[in-house]
Amino acid sequence: MAVARPVQDTVAAQGLLGPVQGGAARVAPVLSGRIQSVNVREGEHVTAGEIVAVMDHATLDAQTASAAAAAQTASIQAQEAALAAKAGAADQASSVRLAGLALDAARKDRANSVAQARLTLDTAQTDLHKTEAGARPQEIAQAEQVVLQNQATRDRTASEVVRVHSLLTSGIDSQRQLDDAKTAETIAGANLAASRQALALLRAGARPEDLQAAKLRVKQAEAALAAAQADGSAQVAKAAAALVQAHQAALQVRVKQQDVIAMTSAAAQKQADMRAATVADSYCQVCAPLSGIVVKRYLNPGDMADSSTPILQIGADTALDLQASLPADEASVVAPGQKASVSIDGIKSAVAGLVTTVGQVDAQTGLLSVRIRVDNRSGVLRSGQFATARIVVKINPHGVLVPRNAIVNSGGQPAVFVVGADNTAHHRDVQLGPDQGNGVEVRSGVSAGEQVVTTGAWELDEGVKVQPHVISNPERAAS
């Protein structure tokens, strides 16, 4: 029976399986040296990052250790310099603060000393002026009044003595009362004499020696003021100089800070040297750049190798490329992204593929190169295997398929025998499309659902009666 089903137009391409583009690598050491060990053999599977070989690294180990020690020493020196700079900055700040306090104290001491000396001078000058001026008229008048009062008191006491003596003679007063009156007269006389003397002193004015002493006290006070000013200014100047010196010590602190920067840079350089040495040491381990199969091993332990001398070759095996060729006249229908069914010698089932690149037609061979990506996660495929790919270039969703053994050749024209309801075979010329496994696409001459003769079709003629035999699964017979 002719069946309706999607039909694929395909073109065939043949070639060899090989690594995908970028899927093969010749593994060589970064640094030149002698090979210490090779850890894999040809045909073994390796994973990306696996150590496949080790170079002799005794010298690099020593260089790494030396660089690490130098880096540690430089780091310690930088730390010590930082601590010294920090301590110096703290000392300098403390010195500035103390010098500032000392300057303030010196200024206050000068001000206090000068003020005290000026007060003493003012007092001495006042005393001198007072001594030079002598007693004021009011003081003389007051002293004269005191003399008059003492004169009156002395006269009254003298009269009292006379009166008491008279009464004593008359027997009225006692001797004691007379004695008391005489004592009062004596005291009053003494007070009168003292007040007269004081009045005389006031009228006479200051003595030359007192005036000279007052002048000397003024000179001493002036000298003390000058000394206080000079000493205070000297102490202030000294404290100010100490403050300037404390500020200038900041230059030394900045020098230490520059030392810190230099030593920190040196430590960073040593750290970089250590990292470089560590990286160089790590290059002694040669690692697989990709996962795959060891295709070729070129060198062995003891051989010398460098970046241009590979130790082995690795090819990725999770996917392979079929590098195939097909006739140039089919170039227009093949394009990247098309699916393909790839058959490999020695493997029963075809595997899926995908066209990745389409090259140019070779002028000498007239063939078109095409690269087809083939999934190999199962790991059964190997580089170098011969394969045939059928590239799907078009899909007819409404195709008609008949079994291959239904096709006969009638005068060089393909034909089939269709059996109608009358069980009679009718000859029909057909136009064939591409093969589809056990079936063939019929593009004209037969409709889907019609019965076709598959057994003995070569012996039939038009109009011959046949005994139909319905196939239980016509689609499978045509596939």
C-alpha positions as CSV (number, residue, x, y, z in Angstrom):
1,M,0.0,0.0,0.0
2,A,1.2,3.6,-0.7
3,V,1.3,5.5,2.5
4,A,1.4,9.2,3.3
5,R,4.2,10.4,5.5
6,P,6.9,13.1,5.7
7,V,9.6,12.4,3.2
8,Q,13.2,13.7,3.6
9,D,15.3,14.8,0.6
10,T,18.9,13.9,1.4
11,V,22.4,14.1,-0.2
12,A,25.2,11.8,0.7
13,A,28.6,12.8,1.9
14,Q,31.5,10.6,2.8
15,G,34.7,11.2,4.8
16,L,36.7,10.5,7.9
17,L,35.8,11.3,11.6
18,G,38.2,13.6,13.3
19,P,38.4,16.0,16.3
20,V,36.1,19.0,16.2
21,Q,37.6,22.4,15.4
22,G,39.4,23.4,18.6
23,G,39.0,19.9,20.0
24,A,42.6,18.8,19.5
25,A,45.7,20.0,21.3
26,R,49.4,19.3,21.3
27,V,50.3,19.4,24.9
28,A,53.8,21.0,25.6
29,P,55.3,22.5,28.8
30,V,55.4,26.2,29.3
31,L,59.0,26.2,30.5
32,S,61.8,24.2,29.0
33,G,63.3,21.4,30.9
34,R,63.7,17.6,31.4
35,I,60.6,15.5,31.7
36,Q,60.3,13.8,35.1
37,S,57.3,11.6,34.3
38,V,54.5,11.1,31.8
39,N,51.4,9.8,33.4
40,V,49.3,8.7,30.4
41,R,49.5,6.4,27.4
42,E,48.1,6.5,23.9
43,G,44.4,5.6,23.9
44,E,43.8,6.5,27.5
45,H,41.0,9.0,28.4
46,V,42.0,12.2,30.2
47,T,39.9,15.0,31.7
48,A,40.5,18.7,31.4
49,G,43.0,19.8,34.2
50,E,44.4,16.3,34.8
51,I,48.2,16.2,35.3
52,V,49.5,14.3,32.3
53,A,53.2,15.0,32.7
54,V,55.6,16.5,35.3
55,M,58.8,18.4,34.5
56,D,61.8,18.4,36.8
57,H,61.2,21.1,39.3
58,A,64.0,20.9,41.9
59,T,65.5,24.3,40.8
60,L,62.2,26.0,40.6
61,D,61.3,24.6,44.1
62,A,64.4,26.2,45.5
63,Q,63.7,29.5,43.7
64,T,60.2,29.5,45.1
65,A,61.4,28.9,48.6
66,S,64.0,31.7,48.3
67,A,61.4,34.1,46.9
68,A,59.0,33.2,49.7
69,A,61.7,33.9,52.4
70,A,62.7,37.2,50.7
71,A,59.0,38.2,50.6
72,Q,58.5,37.3,54.3
73,T,61.7,39.3,55.2
74,A,60.6,42.3,53.2
75,S,57.1,42.2,54.7
76,I,58.6,42.1,58.3
77,Q,60.9,45.1,57.4
78,A,57.9,47.0,56.0
79,Q,55.9,46.3,59.2
80,E,58.8,47.4,61.4
81,A,59.2,50.6,59.3
82,A,55.5,51.3,59.7
83,L,55.6,50.8,63.5
84,A,58.7,53.1,63.7
85,A,57.0,55.8,61.6
86,K,53.9,55.5,63.7
87,A,55.9,55.8,66.9
88,G,57.8,58.7,65.5
89,A,54.6,60.5,64.5
90,A,53.2,59.9,68.0
91,D,56.4,61.2,69.6
92,Q,56.5,64.3,67.3
93,A,52.8,65.1,68.0
94,S,53.5,64.7,71.7
95,S,56.6,66.9,71.5
96,V,54.6,69.6,69.7
97,R,51.8,69.4,72.3
98,L,54.2,69.6,75.2
99,A,56.2,72.4,73.5
100,G,53.0,74.3,73.0
101,L,52.0,73.9,76.6
102,A,55.5,75.0,77.7
103,L,55.2,78.1,75.5
104,D,51.9,79.0,77.0
105,A,53.2,78.5,80.5
106,A,56.3,80.7,79.7
107,R,54.1,83.4,78.4
108,K,51.9,83.3,81.5
109,D,54.9,83.2,83.8
110,R,56.3,86.3,82.1
111,A,53.0,88.1,82.3
112,N,52.7,87.2,86.0
113,S,56.3,88.2,86.8
114,V,56.1,91.4,84.9
115,A,52.8,92.2,86.5
116,Q,54.2,91.6,90.0
117,A,57.4,93.6,89.3
118,R,55.3,96.4,87.9
119,L,53.1,96.4,91.0
120,T,56.2,96.5,93.2
121,L,57.5,99.4,91.1
122,D,54.2,101.3,91.4
123,T,54.3,100.8,95.2
124,A,57.9,102.0,95.5
125,Q,57.1,105.1,93.2
126,T,54.1,105.9,95.4
127,D,56.1,105.7,98.5
128,L,58.8,107.9,97.0
129,H,56.3,110.5,95.9
130,K,54.7,110.4,99.3
131,T,58.1,110.8,101.0
132,E,59.1,113.6,98.7
133,A,55.8,115.4,99.2
134,G,56.0,115.3,103.0
135,A,52.9,115.8,105.3
136,R,49.8,117.3,103.8
137,P,48.3,120.4,105.4
138,Q,45.4,118.4,106.7
139,E,47.8,116.1,108.5
140,I,49.6,119.1,110.1
141,A,46.3,120.6,111.1
142,Q,45.2,117.4,112.5
143,A,48.6,117.0,114.4
144,E,48.2,120.6,115.8
145,Q,44.7,119.7,116.9
146,V,46.1,116.7,118.7
147,V,48.7,119.0,120.4
148,L,45.9,121.4,121.5
149,Q,43.9,118.5,122.8
150,N,46.8,117.0,124.7
151,Q,47.7,120.6,126.1
152,A,44.1,120.9,127.4
153,T,44.3,117.4,128.9
154,R,47.6,118.2,130.6
155,D,46.3,121.5,131.9
156,R,43.1,119.9,133.3
157,T,45.1,117.1,135.0
158,A,47.4,119.7,136.6
159,S,44.4,121.6,138.0
160,E,43.1,118.3,139.3
161,V,46.4,117.7,141.1
162,V,46.1,121.1,142.8
163,R,42.4,120.5,143.7
164,V,43.0,117.0,145.1
165,H,46.1,118.2,147.1
166,S,43.9,121.0,148.6
167,L,41.2,118.5,149.5
168,L,43.9,116.1,150.9
169,T,45.1,118.9,153.2
170,S,41.5,119.5,154.3
171,G,41.2,115.8,154.9
172,I,38.6,115.2,152.3
173,D,40.5,113.2,149.7
174,S,43.0,110.4,150.2
175,Q,46.6,110.2,149.3
176,R,45.7,107.6,146.7
177,Q,43.5,110.0,144.9
178,L,46.3,112.5,144.8
179,D,48.7,109.9,143.4
180,D,46.2,109.0,140.7
181,A,45.8,112.7,139.8
182,K,49.6,113.1,139.6
183,T,49.8,109.9,137.4
184,A,47.2,111.3,135.0
185,E,49.1,114.6,134.9
186,T,52.3,112.7,134.0
187,I,50.6,110.7,131.2
188,A,48.9,113.8,129.8
189,G,52.3,115.6,129.8
190,A,53.9,112.7,127.9
191,N,51.1,112.6,125.4
192,L,51.5,116.3,124.9
193,A,55.2,116.0,124.3
194,A,54.7,113.1,121.9
195,S,52.1,115.0,119.9
196,R,54.4,118.1,119.8
197,Q,57.2,115.9,118.5
198,A,55.0,114.4,115.9
199,L,53.8,117.8,114.8
200,A,57.4,118.9,114.6
201,L,58.3,115.9,112.4
202,L,55.4,116.6,110.1
203,R,56.5,120.2,109.8
204,A,60.1,119.2,109.2
205,G,59.3,116.8,106.3
206,A,61.1,113.5,105.3
207,R,64.7,112.9,106.4
208,P,67.3,112.7,103.6
209,E,68.1,109.1,104.4
210,D,64.4,108.1,104.1
211,L,64.1,109.9,100.8
212,Q,67.3,108.2,99.6
213,A,65.9,104.8,100.7
214,A,62.6,105.4,98.9
215,K,64.6,106.3,95.7
216,L,66.6,103.1,96.1
217,R,63.5,101.0,96.4
218,V,62.1,102.6,93.2
219,K,65.4,101.8,91.3
220,Q,65.3,98.2,92.7
221,A,61.7,97.8,91.5
222,E,62.6,99.2,88.1
223,A,65.5,96.8,87.9
224,A,63.3,93.9,89.0
225,L,60.7,94.8,86.3
226,A,63.3,94.9,83.6
227,A,64.7,91.6,84.8
228,A,61.3,90.0,84.8
229,Q,60.6,91.3,81.3
230,A,64.0,90.0,80.0
231,D,63.9,86.7,81.8
232,G,60.2,86.1,80.8
233,S,61.0,87.0,77.1
234,A,64.0,84.7,77.2
235,Q,61.9,81.8,78.5
236,V,59.2,82.5,75.9
237,A,61.8,82.6,73.2
238,K,63.3,79.4,74.4
239,A,59.8,77.7,74.5
240,A,59.0,79.1,71.1
241,A,62.2,77.7,69.7
242,A,61.4,74.3,71.2
243,L,58.0,74.4,69.6
244,V,59.6,75.2,66.2
245,Q,62.0,72.3,66.7
246,A,59.2,70.0,67.5
247,H,57.4,71.0,64.4
248,Q,60.5,70.5,62.3
249,A,60.7,67.0,63.6
250,A,57.8,66.3,61.3
251,L,60.3,66.3,58.5
252,Q,61.9,63.3,60.1
253,V,58.5,61.6,60.5
254,R,57.9,62.2,56.8
255,V,61.2,60.6,55.9
256,K,60.2,57.6,58.0
257,Q,56.9,57.5,56.2
258,Q,58.7,57.6,52.8
259,D,60.8,54.7,54.1
260,V,57.5,52.9,54.8
261,I,56.3,53.5,51.3
262,A,59.6,52.3,49.8
263,M,59.7,49.2,52.0
264,T,56.0,48.4,51.3
265,S,56.7,48.7,47.6
266,A,59.8,46.4,48.0
267,A,57.6,44.0,50.0
268,A,55.0,44.1,47.2
269,Q,57.7,43.4,44.6
270,K,59.0,40.5,46.7
271,Q,55.5,39.2,46.9
272,A,55.1,39.5,43.1
273,D,58.5,37.6,42.7
274,M,57.2,34.9,45.0
275,R,54.0,34.6,43.1
276,A,55.9,34.5,39.8
277,A,58.2,31.8,41.2
278,T,55.1,29.9,42.5
279,V,53.4,30.1,39.1
280,A,56.6,29.1,37.3
281,D,56.9,26.1,39.7
282,S,53.3,25.2,39.0
283,Y,54.1,25.1,35.3
284,C,56.2,22.0,36.0
285,Q,52.8,20.2,36.2
286,V,51.6,19.8,32.6
287,C,47.8,19.5,32.6
288,A,45.4,18.4,29.9
289,P,43.7,21.5,28.4
290,L,40.6,19.5,27.4
291,S,39.0,16.2,28.0
292,G,39.6,13.5,25.4
293,I,41.7,10.6,24.2
294,V,45.5,10.6,24.1
295,V,46.0,10.3,20.4
296,K,49.8,10.4,20.3
297,R,52.6,10.3,22.9
298,Y,55.8,11.9,21.5
299,L,58.2,12.0,24.5
300,N,59.1,10.0,27.5
301,P,60.7,10.6,31.0
302,G,64.2,11.9,30.7
303,D,63.6,13.6,27.3
304,M,64.0,17.4,27.0
305,A,60.9,19.4,26.1
306,D,60.0,23.0,25.5
307,S,57.0,25.1,24.5
308,S,57.6,24.1,20.8
309,T,58.1,20.4,21.5
310,P,54.8,18.6,22.5
311,I,54.8,15.8,24.9
312,L,51.6,14.3,23.6
313,Q,48.4,15.1,21.6
314,I,44.9,15.0,23.0
315,G,41.7,14.9,20.9
316,A,38.3,15.6,22.3
317,D,36.0,12.6,22.1
318,T,32.6,13.8,23.4
319,A,32.0,15.1,19.9
320,L,33.7,14.4,16.6
321,D,33.6,16.1,13.2
322,L,32.9,14.2,10.0
323,Q,35.1,16.0,7.4
324,A,33.2,14.8,4.3
325,S,32.9,15.7,0.6
326,L,30.0,15.7,-1.8
327,P,29.5,16.6,-5.5
328,A,29.7,20.3,-6.3
329,D,26.3,20.3,-8.0
330,E,24.7,19.7,-4.6
331,A,26.4,22.7,-2.9
332,S,23.4,24.9,-3.3
333,V,21.2,22.7,-1.2
334,V,23.6,22.1,1.7
335,A,23.8,24.7,4.5
336,P,24.9,24.9,8.1
337,G,22.3,23.8,10.6
338,Q,20.9,20.9,8.6
339,K,20.5,17.6,10.3
340,A,22.2,14.4,9.1
341,S,22.2,10.7,9.7
342,V,25.7,9.3,9.9
343,S,26.6,5.7,9.3
344,I,30.0,4.4,10.5
345,D,31.7,1.3,9.4
346,G,31.5,-1.4,12.1
347,I,28.6,0.3,14.0
348,K,25.1,-1.0,13.4
349,S,23.0,2.1,14.3
350,A,23.4,5.4,12.6
351,V,24.1,8.5,14.8
352,A,22.7,11.9,14.5
353,G,24.8,14.7,13.1
354,L,24.5,18.4,12.3
355,V,26.1,20.4,9.5
356,T,28.4,23.1,11.1
357,T,30.3,24.5,8.1
358,V,30.1,24.3,4.4
359,G,33.4,25.0,2.5
360,Q,34.2,25.9,-1.0
361,V,34.3,23.6,-4.0
362,D,37.8,22.2,-4.7
363,A,38.8,23.3,-8.2
364,Q,40.9,20.1,-8.8
365,T,38.5,17.5,-7.4
366,G,35.2,19.3,-8.0
367,L,34.0,18.2,-4.6
368,L,32.4,20.4,-1.9
369,S,33.9,20.0,1.6
370,V,31.4,19.9,4.5
371,R,31.9,19.5,8.3
372,I,29.3,17.6,10.3
373,R,29.3,17.5,14.1
374,V,28.6,14.0,15.5
375,D,27.7,13.4,19.1
376,N,30.1,10.9,20.7
377,R,29.2,11.1,24.4
378,S,28.8,7.3,24.3
379,G,32.5,7.1,23.5
380,V,32.1,4.4,20.7
381,L,33.4,6.5,17.9
382,R,37.1,7.1,17.1
383,S,39.0,9.6,15.0
384,G,40.0,8.1,11.7
385,Q,36.8,6.0,11.1
386,F,35.2,6.2,7.7
387,A,31.6,7.4,7.7
388,T,28.8,8.2,5.3
389,A,26.3,11.0,6.1
390,R,22.9,11.6,4.6
391,I,22.2,15.3,4.9
392,V,18.6,16.2,5.1
393,V,18.2,19.1,2.7
394,K,14.4,19.2,2.4
395,I,11.3,17.6,4.1
396,N,8.1,17.0,2.2
397,P,5.4,16.7,5.0
398,H,2.9,15.2,2.6
399,G,5.0,12.6,0.7
400,V,3.7,9.2,-0.7
401,L,5.9,6.2,0.0
402,V,5.7,2.7,-1.6
403,P,7.8,-0.4,-0.8
404,R,11.0,-0.6,-2.8
405,N,10.1,-4.0,-4.3
406,A,6.9,-2.5,-5.8
407,I,9.0,-0.5,-8.3
408,V,9.4,-2.1,-11.7
409,N,11.2,-0.9,-14.9
410,S,9.1,-0.6,-17.9
411,G,11.0,0.5,-20.9
412,G,13.4,2.5,-18.9
413,Q,10.6,4.2,-17.0
414,P,9.8,3.3,-13.3
415,A,6.4,2.0,-12.8
416,V,4.1,0.2,-10.3
417,F,1.0,-2.0,-10.5
418,V,-1.9,-0.7,-8.6
419,V,-4.7,-3.1,-7.6
420,G,-8.2,-1.6,-7.7
421,A,-11.5,-2.8,-6.2
422,D,-11.8,-5.2,-9.1
423,N,-8.7,-7.0,-8.0
424,T,-7.1,-6.2,-11.3
425,A,-3.5,-5.0,-11.7
426,H,-3.2,-1.6,-13.5
427,H,0.1,-0.4,-14.8
428,R,1.1,3.2,-13.9
429,D,4.2,5.1,-14.7
430,V,5.6,7.0,-11.7
431,Q,8.1,9.8,-10.8
432,L,10.3,8.7,-8.0
433,G,11.8,10.8,-5.2
434,P,14.6,9.8,-2.8
435,D,15.0,6.5,-1.1
436,Q,13.6,6.3,2.4
437,G,15.1,3.1,3.9
438,N,13.1,0.2,2.4
439,G,10.7,2.6,0.8
440,V,10.8,5.0,-2.1
441,E,9.0,8.3,-2.5
442,V,6.5,8.5,-5.4
443,R,6.0,12.0,-6.5
444,S,3.4,11.2,-9.1
445,G,1.3,8.3,-10.4
446,V,0.2,6.8,-7.1
447,S,-2.0,8.3,-4.3
448,A,-1.8,7.5,-0.6
449,G,-4.0,4.5,0.3
450,E,-3.8,2.7,-3.0
451,Q,-2.8,-0.9,-3.0
452,V,0.4,-1.7,-4.9
453,V,1.8,-5.1,-5.9
454,T,5.0,-6.0,-4.1
455,T,5.4,-9.7,-4.9
456,G,5.8,-10.8,-8.5
457,A,5.3,-7.3,-10.0
458,W,8.0,-8.0,-12.6
459,E,5.8,-10.8,-14.1
460,L,2.5,-8.9,-14.3
461,D,0.8,-7.3,-17.3
462,E,-2.0,-4.8,-17.5
463,G,-5.4,-6.1,-16.5
464,V,-4.2,-9.3,-14.9
465,K,-6.3,-10.5,-11.9
466,V,-4.4,-10.7,-8.6
467,Q,-5.2,-12.0,-5.2
468,P,-4.6,-9.1,-2.8
469,H,-2.7,-9.7,0.4
470,V,-3.0,-6.9,2.8
471,I,0.1,-6.1,4.8
472,S,-0.6,-5.7,8.5
473,N,1.8,-2.7,8.8
474,P,2.0,-1.0,5.4
475,E,4.0,2.0,6.8
476,R,6.7,-0.4,8.1
477,A,6.9,-2.2,4.8
478,A,7.4,1.1,3.0
479,S,9.9,2.5,5.5
